[in-house]
Amino acid sequence: MQLDRHSRNRLNRFSIRFFPGETLFDRLVRAICRAECLPRKELFETWEVVRRLRKRFRDRPVVELAAGHGLLSMLLILLENGIPDARCFDISKPQSHDKLMAALTPEWPRLESRVIYEELKIEDVELTPDALAVSVHACGVLTDQVIDRALKARSAVAVLPCCHSLARCDDAGLSGWMEGTLAVDAARAARLHGAGYKVITTTIPKDITPRNRLLMGWPAQAGPLRY
């Protein structure tokens, strides 16, 4: 049997049997299953985003906006020891964050001191130029707010947009040529490029989520990042 990666069912103790190996991924998922708080889809989409980010942003402090569970921050800290710390921000910290931390820190104790969660609106978060601002499925204009904060600080940014509001999100007039949500994301990429950012567009597997476009950028004058 194989798990459907797009399912919103929560991972639980009955899911552990699908991850019997001794890879880091399997060990992580078994611990997450014991927390019984994370939808399966969110595990896989976050893992795929992290796999693509860690190739390029290895030594920057992470600032996760609209962080939700904060899983992306945890995974980046575990996979890239050069990342000094990760700060998670959301208007309200869900109980699932503490449950995940409690499940993971016994085996990976460095998480306790390097992942910090604060309740704060996106527009009130201050970034530094050396940071990586990141968000997975910040709904609608929240993705644009993440980009706003990164541009103000001239920091690197990575977003996996979600729930595009065609009435509120800027499509730069491109929706006459292309599907509306694609037009919005193309406008976001163009905005970063116009601000002097190096831009990379890619995707995560569509069997996890149809909202699978990953946008990454950093100020071009900062020089190339690691590959």
C-alpha positions in Angstrom: 0.0 0.0 0.0 1.0 3.6 -0.6 -0.3 6.7 1.0 -2.0 9.4 -1.1 0.2 12.4 -0.6 -2.6 14.9 -1.2 -4.8 13.6 1.6 -5.8 16.0 4.4 -6.1 13.1 6.9 -3.9 13.5 9.9 -0.9 11.3 10.2 -1.3 9.1 13.3 0.2 6.0 15.0 -1.5 3.8 12.4 0.5 5.6 9.6 3.9 4.6 11.1 3.9 1.3 9.3 4.3 3.2 6.0 7.7 4.6 7.0 9.7 1.6 8.3 13.2 2.7 7.0 16.1 4.4 8.8 16.4 7.4 6.5 16.1 10.8 8.1 12.8 11.2 6.4 11.3 8.0 7.8 12.6 8.8 11.3 11.1 12.3 11.1 7.7 11.0 9.9 7.5 8.4 12.5 8.0 11.1 15.2 5.4 13.3 13.5 2.9 10.4 13.3 3.2 10.0 17.1 2.2 13.7 17.5 -1.1 12.9 15.6 -1.6 16.6 14.7 -0.3 17.1 11.1 -2.3 16.6 7.9 -0.5 14.2 5.5 -0.6 16.7 2.6 1.1 19.4 4.7 4.0 17.0 5.6 4.7 16.2 1.9 4.4 19.7 0.5 6.6 21.1 3.2 9.2 18.4 2.7 9.3 19.1 -1.0 9.7 22.9 -0.5 12.5 22.3 2.0 14.3 20.0 -0.4 14.4 22.8 -2.9 15.3 25.6 -0.5 18.2 23.9 1.2 20.1 23.7 -2.1 20.2 27.5 -2.3 19.8 29.0 1.2 22.1 27.2 3.5 23.5 29.7 6.0 20.7 32.3 6.3 18.5 32.7 9.4 15.0 31.7 8.5 11.9 33.8 9.1 8.8 31.7 8.4 5.7 34.0 8.0 2.1 32.8 8.3 3.9 29.8 9.8 1.1 27.7 11.1 2.7 24.5 12.5 6.2 25.8 11.9 7.2 22.5 10.4 9.1 24.2 7.6 11.4 25.9 10.1 12.0 22.6 12.0 12.9 20.7 8.8 15.3 23.4 7.6 17.1 23.4 10.9 17.4 19.6 10.9 18.5 19.4 7.2 20.9 22.4 7.2 23.0 22.7 10.3 24.5 25.9 8.9 21.2 27.7 9.4 21.7 29.6 12.7 18.0 29.8 13.8 14.4 29.9 12.6 11.8 32.3 13.8 8.1 31.5 13.1 5.5 34.2 13.0 1.7 33.9 12.9 -1.2 35.8 14.5 -1.9 32.8 16.7 0.4 29.8 17.5 -1.5 26.5 17.0 -1.3 23.8 19.5 0.1 21.6 16.8 3.4 23.5 16.9 4.1 22.5 20.5 3.0 19.0 19.8 5.4 18.7 16.9 8.2 20.2 18.9 7.5 17.8 21.8 7.6 14.9 19.3 10.8 15.9 17.6 13.1 17.4 20.2 13.8 14.2 22.1 15.7 12.9 19.1 16.8 16.3 17.7 17.3 18.5 20.8 18.9 21.4 18.8 15.4 22.3 17.7 14.5 23.6 21.2 17.0 26.4 21.1 16.9 27.2 17.4 13.2 27.4 16.5 11.3 30.3 18.1 7.6 31.0 17.7 6.1 34.5 18.1 2.5 35.7 17.6 2.8 38.7 15.3 1.1 40.0 12.1 3.2 39.7 8.9 3.3 43.5 8.5 4.8 43.9 11.9 7.7 41.5 11.4 11.1 43.2 10.8 13.5 41.3 8.5 17.3 41.7 8.1 19.1 41.6 4.7 20.7 38.3 5.6 17.4 36.5 6.3 15.3 34.1 4.2 11.7 35.0 4.4 9.6 32.0 3.6 6.0 30.9 3.6 4.1 27.8 2.4 0.5 28.4 1.3 0.0 31.9 2.8 -3.5 32.5 1.5 -4.2 35.2 -1.1 -2.7 38.6 -0.4 -0.7 37.2 2.6 1.8 35.9 0.1 2.1 39.5 -1.3 2.7 40.7 2.3 5.5 38.2 2.7 7.1 39.6 -0.6 6.5 43.1 0.7 8.5 42.5 3.9 11.3 40.8 2.0 11.6 43.7 -0.5 11.6 46.3 2.3 14.6 44.5 3.9 16.2 43.4 0.7 16.2 39.9 2.1 15.9 36.6 0.2 12.3 35.2 -0.1 10.6 31.9 -1.1 6.8 31.5 -1.3 4.5 28.7 -2.3 1.3 30.7 -3.0 -2.2 29.5 -2.2 -5.8 30.5 -2.5 -5.3 33.3 -5.0 -7.9 36.1 -4.7 -8.3 37.3 -8.2 -10.3 40.3 -7.0 -7.5 41.4 -4.6 -4.2 40.1 -6.0 -2.4 42.0 -8.7 -2.2 40.1 -12.1 -0.3 42.9 -13.8 -2.9 42.8 -16.6 -1.7 39.3 -17.6 -5.0 37.5 -17.1 -6.0 38.2 -20.7 -3.2 36.0 -21.9 -3.1 33.3 -19.2 -5.1 31.6 -16.5 -5.8 34.0 -13.6 -3.8 32.3 -10.8 -0.8 31.9 -13.1 -1.1 35.6 -14.0 -0.9 36.6 -10.3 2.2 34.4 -9.7 3.8 35.7 -12.9 3.2 39.2 -11.7 4.9 38.4 -8.4 7.9 37.0 -10.1 8.1 40.1 -12.4 7.8 42.3 -9.3 10.9 40.6 -7.7 12.8 40.8 -11.0 11.9 44.5 -11.4 13.3 45.1 -7.9 16.7 43.8 -8.9 16.2 40.3 -7.6 17.5 37.1 -9.1 14.4 35.0 -9.6 13.9 31.2 -9.8 10.5 29.6 -10.5 10.0 25.9 -10.0 7.3 23.5 -8.8 6.7 20.7 -6.3 4.9 17.5 -7.4 1.3 18.1 -8.5 0.1 14.9 -6.9 0.6 16.6 -3.5 -1.1 19.9 -4.4 -2.3 21.7 -7.5 -1.1 24.9 -5.9 2.5 23.9 -6.5 4.4 26.9 -7.9 7.4 27.8 -5.8 8.9 31.3 -6.3 12.3 32.1 -5.0 14.4 35.3 -5.2 17.3 37.2 -3.6 18.9 40.6 -4.4 21.2 40.1 -7.4 23.9 42.3 -6.0 24.3 39.7 -3.1 25.9 37.4 -5.6 25.0 33.8 -6.5 23.8 31.4 -3.7 25.0 27.9 -3.3 23.8 25.2 -5.6 
